[in-house]
């Protein structure tokens, strides 16, 4: 990956897309938490952000092939064969419930030598990939 500029750009696009999506989820949940006086570090806020992020990503990737962040970065989630189904969307997004798992998912995906270097680990399990759209 260190010499492949296209692959570096791909992973950078994925990173920027996930930051955009996280902001889309985080701001409304933070506002709700602030309005009902739960605080930024409340159990509700911390637990709900991961779950809502997981649901948001799964829903949009199943319905339209990508989240708002992915669309802005011109990326699309695809199944290796056929159309992405609900099980594949759920599997590839499960690591988004807790951010350390997501980080591990990306690290393992980049470390494992596969035929498709654009896959994070859960993409490999779900038989999905993210490509430039």
Secondary structure, DSSP 8 states (H G I E B T S, - for coil): --S-HHHHHHHHHHHHHHHHHHHHHHHHHHHHHHHTT--TT-HHHHHHHHHHHHHHHHHHHHHHSS-HHHHHTTEEEEESSSS--HHHHHHHHGGGGSHHHHHHHHHHHHHS--S-TT--HHHHHHTEEEEE-
